């Protein structure tokens, strides 16, 4: 299915897009996106939703944050299967139009547009187009979410290289899970990126717990900084 977002031809240049991507799938990008939408008073947008058996990420973020509908923009594509978008689209008989994929144009001046990607950095959107190509086109800084588990060093450094190779600014790495100080340190040092903080596992997901998690583990000014590096 293809869903059209709102489109108003003004204010595009003045908004402040911020991309939330990950080193893998299922690492907590949606929780991070919900937290940032609350903390930065942002607008949440998930351009491509792949998998709907237990609802959409937009619906989850709405429930967790308890924000009004004006804090959300509609998905461009909602695909049935929880697979890479290229394959999920093929199974649904959908062609994803990567040429016609601009950012929503009705975001007010100075507002943050929190864009949650699908899966990891190099997920295929079609058989000839990678998600990172969207990131480069949108010219927005990236928050790279990395789980604090075995394998995260390799996955994180590869993702950092893939982003930099395409000229995509990295605002920093945001770790998710239990503390792994040495792994976190080596990723930041070898990747030459900023450590934005670490989101611990939250037993309850709601507006209060997300706001508290941000206040306790992150600095607002880190997310209001420039385009990263």
N, C-alpha and C positions, 0 to 999 in steps of 0.2 A: 504494500500500500504506500502511496505517496501522500504526504500531508504538507500543505503549504503553510509557511509561517507568515506572520504579519509583515507587511512591507510598506514603509512610508519613506519617501525619497528626501530625507533630511537627517541631520545630526549624526550621520555615520562616522565622520572623521573625528567627532568629539568624544565618542565613547571610548572605553578602556577595556578592550578584550583581554582575557587571561585564559590560557588553555591549560586544562588539567589532563595530563596523560600519565601513562604508567610504564613500568618495565615489563609488565605482563598483564594478563587479565585476572580479574577476581582478587585484586590486591587492596581494594578499599577506595578506588577513585570516586565512587558515588558518595561515600561518607565524607571524604575530603571536600568534594564539590559542594555538598550540603553545608558543611561547616564554613567554607569560604563565602558561600552565598549569604549566609547569616552574618558573618563577621564583617564583611565588606559592603553589606547592604546591596548585594549584586542582583543581577538577572541571570537565571540558570537556563542553559540551553544544551540539550543533548541532540546533536544533528541527526545521528543515525542510531536507532535502537534495534539491536539484533537479539531477539528472544523476548517473548511476551507471556510465557506460560505462568509466571508469577507476577505479572504486571510490568510496568515500565519504570525505568530509573527516574523519569520525571515525576511520576506519581509517588515514588518512594521519597524523593526529596521534598515534595509538597507536604507529605505526611510528617516527615521528621522535623522540618523547619517550621511548619505551621504558618508559612508566609502566604500572603494573598496571591491570587492568580496573576496579578500584574508583575510578579517577580519571575515569571516563567514564559518561555517561548516554545512554540510547538515544534516537534521533531519534523525534519524534512522527510525522513523515511522511517517507517516502523516495519520491521521484518520479523517473521514468525519464529525463525530458528535461532538458537543461541550459538551461532557460528561466526566465523569471519564474515564481514559484510559482503564480500564478493560472492561467497557461496550461499549465504542466506538469501541474498537477492536473487540469485539464479534459481534456487528452489522455490521462491515465491513468484517467479516469472516477472521480476522487476528489473528494470534497467536504471541504475543510479547515474544521474546526469552530473558528472563531476565538473563539467564546464560551467554549469549554471548553479553555483553553490556559494553565493555571497553570504556574509554575516547578516543577521537581522539588522534592519535599518531604522528601527524605531526606538533605539536606546538613547535615553536622554544624555545630555552633555555631562561628562564626568562620572557617569555610572559605570560600574564594572559589569562586563558580560562574562560570566563564568561558563566556559565551553568545556563540556566533558567529552573527551574522545571515546572511541570504541576500542577496547583492548589496548594493545601496546603501540609503540611509535610507528612500527613498520607494518601494521596490519593492512592487508590489501582491501581497498574499497571496491575496486574492480580488478580484473585480471591484468590491467595495464596502469593502475594508479594506486599509489600508496597513501595512507593517511597523512604521513609526514608532508606530502606535497600540499595538502590543505593547510597545514600549519605554516609552511613557508609562504603560501599565497596570502594568508590572513595577516601576516606580519605582526604577530602577537607573541608576547613572552610565554614560556611554558613552565608550569610547575610539574616536575617529574616525581611521581609517587613511586617509592621503592619499598617493598616489604622487607622486614628485618628477619630474613630466614636464610638458610643455606642456599647459595647460588646468587644472592643479591648483588655481590660485588661485580661479577661478570655481567649479569643482566643490566645493571645500572651503567657500567662503563661503556658497554656496547650501545645502549640507548643514548647516552651523552654524545658518543662519537657520531651516531646516525643523525642526531639533531644538528650538531655543529657542521657536519658535512654539507648540510642543506641551508646553512646560514640562519638557523632558527635560534633565537635568543632563549637562553635558559635562565629563568628567574632564580631557580635553585632546586634542590632535592628535598622532598618532604618524605620522611620515613614513616612507615606504618607498622605498628606491632610492638613487641617487647624490645627493650633496649639491647643493642649490640654495638657498644661503643667503638670497638676496633674496626668493625666492618663499616660503620657509618663514617669514621674518620678517614679510612683509606679511600672510600668513594669520593669524599669531598676533596681530599688532597690530590689524588691522582686525576680525578675528573676536573679539578680546578673550578668547582662550583660552590655556591653558597649552601650551607645547611640551613634550611628554613625551620627545622624543628622535627619533632616526632609525635605522631598521634598514637597514643596507646589504644588498645582494644577497649571499647566502651560497652559495658553490659547492657545499657539502655540507650537507645537512639531516639532523642527528642530534642526540641529546641534548647531546653535548659542544659542538657548534657553537652551538646555541640558548642554552645556559647562558652561554657565553662572549660571545655577542652581547648578551645582556641586561646582563651585568656591565660590558661596555665602553661601552655606549651609553645606559643607562637608570639611574634611581635608584629603588630599591625603595620608598622612602617616597612617591614620587609616585603609586604605585598603591595605597597604603594610606591615602591622604588621604580627605577627605570626599567629598561628592557632586559636586564640581566646580561649574561655573557656566554 
